[in-house]
Amino acid sequence: MVLNSVRAGMVRSPGRYKWSSYHATVGLEKISSFLTTEWILSQFGRSRKVAQEKYKTFVEEGIGKPGPWGKLRVQILLGDDTFVESLEPYIKKVREVEEVLSQFGRSRKVAREKYKTFVEEGIGKPGPWGKLRGQILLGDDTFVESLEPYIKKVREVEEVPRGQRFVDRPGLEELLRDVEYQPNAVRDNLIREAHWKHWYTLVEIAEIVGLHYTTVSRIVNQR
């Protein structure tokens, strides 16, 4: 930073630029109340005098060399791979925040206001988890249908819980809606469909239709 004036051709050495912190850092003038030099000098040694000499040498060795800004990563990071990797947890959080805000607008300021309004409008309303499908999906039918190719592959993996393998199946309450008012023949067909086509368990079906699971078992096996 202290070589910016040199690289811009304004002066030949950093000590000749009046507005630089270089003078105070190397001990050429009194440190202003708004300036802190302890941290930068601590990178060069414990003794202040030794640290100032090493810092001065470090700066002078940079004269005539290109600045570091060509190695700047994504406009904010300046360092080697090890340094960048050490910041991965922070970078991940920033990405998550940006991803959320991008759903509300291109302007960061506008997106923040819309996000704030969205959150405040949810106060006093039930959470979305009651609409969770198959333990993993939260969205409408169109969203679930868009994942059909992935869901088909998951169905073949027996290690995946049943509820997640058949996440796109209709809800059991929907399949057996008003079943108690249906003739037994219609009711039994709906029960068999829920079990054989949509893979609902006997116990799950029994709880909805109000029958013992052994009765449900007898029904589903009357094919």
JOGI-V780496 format. One record per residue. N is the residue number from 1. PSI is psi in radians with two decimals (* if undefined). OMEGA is omega in whole degrees, -180 to 180 (none if undefined). BURIAL is # if it has 16 or more other C-alpha atoms within 10 Angstrom, else .. Layout:
N_PSI_OMEGA_BURIAL, N_PSI_OMEGA_BURIAL
This chain:
1_-0.73_-176_., 2_-0.19_178_#, 3_0.03_-180_#, 4_-0.74_-178_., 5_-0.57_178_#, 6_-0.80_-179_#, 7_-0.42_178_#, 8_-0.08_179_., 9_0.26_-178_., 10_-0.64_179_., 11_2.95_-179_., 12_-0.40_179_., 13_2.64_-177_#, 14_-0.46_180_#, 15_-0.24_-179_#, 16_-0.10_-180_., 17_2.04_-171_#, 18_-0.62_-171_., 19_0.27_-178_., 20_2.61_176_#, 21_-0.07_-177_#, 22_-0.75_-177_#, 23_-0.85_-178_#, 24_-0.61_-177_#, 25_-0.69_-180_#, 26_0.00_175_#, 27_0.32_-179_., 28_-0.33_178_., 29_2.93_-179_., 30_2.49_-180_., 31_2.23_178_., 32_2.74_-177_., 33_-0.46_-178_., 34_-0.01_-176_., 35_2.37_177_., 36_2.19_-179_., 37_-0.13_-174_., 38_-0.79_-175_., 39_-0.84_-177_., 40_-0.68_180_., 41_-0.52_179_#, 42_-0.31_178_., 43_-0.19_-175_., 44_-0.17_178_#, 45_2.88_-180_., 46_-0.63_178_., 47_2.25_-177_., 48_-0.74_-178_#, 49_-0.78_179_., 50_-0.74_-179_., 51_-0.70_179_#, 52_-0.71_178_#, 53_-0.75_180_#, 54_-0.67_178_#, 55_-0.75_180_#, 56_-0.76_179_#, 57_-0.74_180_., 58_-0.79_-180_., 59_-0.80_-178_#, 60_-0.59_179_., 61_-0.30_-180_., 62_-0.20_-180_., 63_2.27_-180_#, 64_-0.14_178_., 65_2.67_179_., 66_2.60_178_., 67_2.93_-177_., 68_-0.10_-170_., 69_-0.34_176_., 70_-0.30_-180_., 71_0.14_180_., 72_2.33_-179_., 73_2.31_179_., 74_0.66_172_., 75_-0.11_-175_., 76_-0.38_-174_., 77_2.30_179_., 78_1.84_-178_., 79_3.09_-180_., 80_-3.12_-177_., 81_-0.67_-179_., 82_-0.74_180_., 83_-0.80_-180_., 84_-0.74_180_., 85_-0.60_180_., 86_-0.36_-180_., 87_0.07_-175_., 88_-0.77_179_., 89_-0.71_180_., 90_-0.75_-179_., 91_-0.69_-180_., 92_-0.73_179_., 93_-0.70_179_., 94_-0.74_179_., 95_-0.72_-178_., 96_-0.73_179_., 97_-0.79_-179_., 98_-0.66_180_., 99_-0.74_179_., 100_-0.85_-178_., 101_-0.54_-179_#, 102_-0.33_179_., 103_-0.18_-175_., 104_-0.12_178_#, 105_2.85_180_., 106_-0.64_178_., 107_2.23_-179_., 108_-0.71_-179_., 109_-0.81_179_., 110_-0.74_-179_., 111_-0.71_179_#, 112_-0.74_-180_#, 113_-0.74_180_., 114_-0.67_178_#, 115_-0.74_179_#, 116_-0.79_179_., 117_-0.75_179_., 118_-0.78_-180_., 119_-0.80_-178_., 120_-0.59_180_., 121_-0.30_180_., 122_-0.16_180_., 123_2.25_179_., 124_-0.09_179_., 125_2.68_179_., 126_2.59_179_., 127_2.95_-176_., 128_-0.12_-170_., 129_-0.34_176_., 130_-0.31_-180_., 131_0.17_179_., 132_2.33_-177_., 133_2.24_177_#, 134_0.48_176_#, 135_-0.11_-173_., 136_-0.39_-174_., 137_2.36_178_#, 138_1.80_-177_., 139_3.06_-179_., 140_-3.13_-177_., 141_-0.67_-179_., 142_-0.73_179_., 143_-0.79_-180_., 144_-0.73_179_#, 145_-0.57_180_., 146_-0.34_-180_., 147_0.14_-176_., 148_-0.77_180_., 149_-0.71_179_., 150_-0.73_-178_., 151_-0.68_179_#, 152_-0.70_179_., 153_-0.70_-178_., 154_-0.55_-179_#, 155_-0.49_-177_#, 156_-0.18_-177_., 157_1.81_-174_., 158_-0.37_180_., 159_-0.35_178_., 160_2.30_180_., 161_2.52_-178_., 162_-0.78_-178_#, 163_-0.56_180_#, 164_-0.54_180_#, 165_-0.56_-178_#, 166_0.73_-174_#, 167_-0.44_-176_#, 168_0.04_-180_#, 169_2.67_178_#, 170_2.68_180_., 171_2.59_-178_., 172_-0.64_178_#, 173_-0.61_179_., 174_-0.73_-179_., 175_-0.64_-174_., 176_0.48_-180_#, 177_2.30_179_., 178_0.45_-177_., 179_-0.46_-179_#, 180_-0.31_180_., 181_-0.01_-178_., 182_2.67_173_., 183_2.70_-176_., 184_-0.65_-178_., 185_-0.75_178_., 186_-0.76_179_., 187_-0.81_-177_#, 188_-0.66_178_#, 189_-0.69_179_., 190_-0.68_178_#, 191_-0.79_180_#, 192_-0.69_179_#, 193_-0.74_180_#, 194_-0.65_-178_#, 195_-0.93_-172_#, 196_-0.58_-178_., 197_-0.68_-174_., 198_0.02_171_#, 199_0.57_172_., 200_2.53_-177_#, 201_2.84_179_., 202_-0.71_-179_#, 203_-0.75_179_., 204_-0.77_180_., 205_-0.74_-179_#, 206_-0.68_-179_#, 207_-0.58_-178_., 208_-0.77_-174_., 209_-0.16_178_#, 210_0.49_177_., 211_2.79_175_., 212_2.57_-176_., 213_-0.40_177_#, 214_-0.58_176_., 215_-0.72_177_., 216_-0.70_179_#, 217_-0.74_179_#, 218_-0.70_-180_., 219_-0.82_-176_#, 220_-0.39_-179_#, 221_-0.04_174_., 222_1.22_-175_., 223_*_none_.
